Amino acid sequence: MIGIFKKILLRVSNIKANRLGKTLRAEFARIRLEFEEHLQAINENTNEISANYEYICEIESKLERLGERVDQLQMFLESGYNFPGPKRSHFDVKKLNRREQEVFLVIYTLEDEKGSVTYADIAERLGISEQLAGNYVTCLIEKGIPIMKRYTGSRPHLRLDPEFKTLQIKENVLQLSLAEFGF
């Protein structure tokens, strides 16, 4: 009698296990299908992001060329036809701390050598991280130093406003000594 009950109990548990297995397989198949749909959506979004990035790079390149042409036209008009460019007679600059002065001087001196300066250039010259160099540049801009940024790809290239640089040469607006900083 006990043997018969054991066989019946085993059959019932095998039937429940088979049902459970089928249910699990169906759920896993449904989950796999959802994952494949999500993967397809991610791939489509990635392709769209890549295409948009290419368009943005192309637009940045065109804007940079346009800016250069405008600069050339302005220089041509100022030199040949005495056409006055936009003049800023006064720069409201707040006092810089020592490290900000160093960052300013790196931009000031490297710009003459390289034409434009990157955060990597500043970081390398001062032995700091690029992120910290970017933070110092932001501080300089907030304190009134007219730094112009042009992006090539995703990297900013920095230049000082030419009028401010000339004023700094003539009047030492920031009251800096190149010798004091080893430049």
C-alpha positions in Angstrom: 0.0 0.0 0.0 2.8 2.4 0.9 4.5 1.6 -2.4 1.4 2.5 -4.4 1.1 5.8 -2.5 4.7 6.5 -3.2 4.2 5.9 -7.0 1.2 8.1 -7.0 3.0 10.9 -5.1 6.0 10.6 -7.5 3.7 10.9 -10.6 1.9 13.9 -9.1 5.2 15.6 -8.3 6.6 14.8 -11.8 3.6 16.3 -13.4 3.9 19.5 -11.2 7.7 19.6 -12.0 6.9 19.3 -15.8 4.3 22.1 -15.6 6.7 24.3 -13.6 9.5 23.6 -16.1 7.3 24.5 -19.0 6.2 27.7 -17.3 9.8 28.7 -16.5 10.8 28.0 -20.2 7.9 30.2 -21.4 8.9 33.0 -19.0 12.5 32.8 -20.0 11.6 32.9 -23.7 9.4 36.0 -23.0 12.3 37.7 -21.1 14.8 36.8 -23.9 12.4 38.4 -26.5 12.1 41.6 -24.4 16.0 41.7 -24.1 16.3 41.4 -27.8 13.8 44.2 -28.4 15.7 46.4 -25.9 19.0 45.5 -27.6 17.6 46.5 -31.0 16.4 49.8 -29.6 19.8 50.5 -28.1 21.5 49.7 -31.4 19.1 52.1 -33.2 19.8 54.8 -30.6 23.5 54.3 -30.9 23.4 54.7 -34.6 21.3 57.9 -34.3 23.8 59.3 -31.7 26.7 58.5 -33.9 25.1 60.2 -36.9 24.2 63.3 -34.8 27.8 63.5 -33.4 29.1 63.5 -37.0 26.7 66.3 -37.9 27.8 68.3 -34.9 31.5 67.9 -35.7 30.8 69.0 -39.3 28.9 72.1 -38.1 31.7 72.9 -35.6 34.2 72.7 -38.4 32.1 75.0 -40.6 31.6 77.4 -37.7 35.3 77.5 -37.0 36.1 78.2 -40.7 33.4 80.9 -40.7 34.9 82.5 -37.5 38.3 82.5 -39.1 36.9 84.2 -42.2 35.1 86.8 -40.1 38.4 87.5 -38.2 40.2 87.9 -41.6 37.6 90.3 -42.9 37.7 92.3 -39.7 41.5 92.5 -39.8 41.3 93.5 -43.5 38.8 96.2 -42.8 40.7 97.5 -39.8 44.1 97.6 -41.5 43.2 98.7 -45.0 40.2 100.9 -44.6 40.6 102.2 -41.0 37.3 100.5 -40.2 37.1 100.5 -36.4 36.5 97.1 -34.9 34.5 96.6 -31.7 36.6 98.2 -29.0 36.5 97.5 -25.3 38.3 100.2 -23.5 37.8 98.8 -20.0 38.2 95.3 -18.7 36.8 94.7 -15.2 39.2 92.0 -13.9 39.1 90.7 -10.3 42.3 89.9 -8.4 43.7 86.4 -9.2 45.2 84.1 -6.7 48.7 82.7 -7.3 47.6 79.5 -9.1 45.2 81.4 -11.4 48.0 83.8 -12.2 50.2 80.8 -13.2 47.4 79.4 -15.4 46.9 82.8 -17.0 50.7 83.1 -17.7 50.7 79.6 -19.2 47.9 80.6 -21.6 49.6 83.9 -22.3 53.0 82.4 -23.1 51.9 79.2 -24.9 49.5 81.1 -27.1 52.5 82.9 -28.7 54.2 79.5 -29.2 51.3 77.4 -30.3 48.6 79.7 -31.5 46.0 78.2 -29.1 46.2 76.3 -25.8 44.4 73.2 -24.6 43.6 72.1 -21.1 46.2 69.3 -21.7 48.9 72.0 -22.4 48.1 73.8 -19.2 48.0 70.5 -17.2 51.3 69.4 -18.6 53.1 72.7 -18.0 51.8 73.0 -14.4 51.7 69.3 -13.4 48.0 69.2 -12.7 45.1 67.3 -14.1 43.2 68.5 -17.2 40.0 68.7 -15.2 41.7 71.0 -12.7 43.2 73.1 -15.5 39.6 73.5 -16.9 38.4 74.5 -13.5 41.1 77.2 -13.3 40.2 78.5 -16.8 36.6 78.8 -15.7 37.7 80.7 -12.6 39.7 83.1 -14.8 36.7 83.7 -17.1 34.4 84.3 -14.1 37.0 86.9 -12.8 36.8 88.8 -16.0 39.7 87.5 -18.1 38.5 87.5 -21.7 39.4 84.0 -22.8 38.0 82.8 -26.1 37.2 79.1 -26.6 37.0 77.3 -29.9 36.1 73.7 -30.0 37.9 71.3 -32.3 36.0 68.0 -31.9 35.2 68.0 -28.2 38.5 69.7 -27.1 38.4 73.4 -26.3 41.3 75.6 -27.7 41.9 78.7 -25.7 43.1 82.2 -26.7 43.2 85.5 -24.9 41.3 88.4 -26.4 43.9 90.2 -28.5 42.9 93.6 -27.2 43.2 92.4 -23.6 46.6 90.8 -24.4 47.8 94.1 -25.9 46.5 96.0 -22.8 48.2 93.5 -20.5 51.5 94.1 -22.4 51.2 97.9 -22.2 49.7 98.4 -18.8 50.2 95.1 -16.9 46.5 95.0 -15.9 47.0 91.9 -13.7 50.3 93.3 -12.2 52.2 90.1 -13.0 55.9 89.5 -13.2 57.0 86.9 -15.7 60.3 86.5 -13.9 58.6 85.8 -10.6 56.9 82.8 -12.2 59.9 81.6 -14.1 58.6 82.5 -17.6 
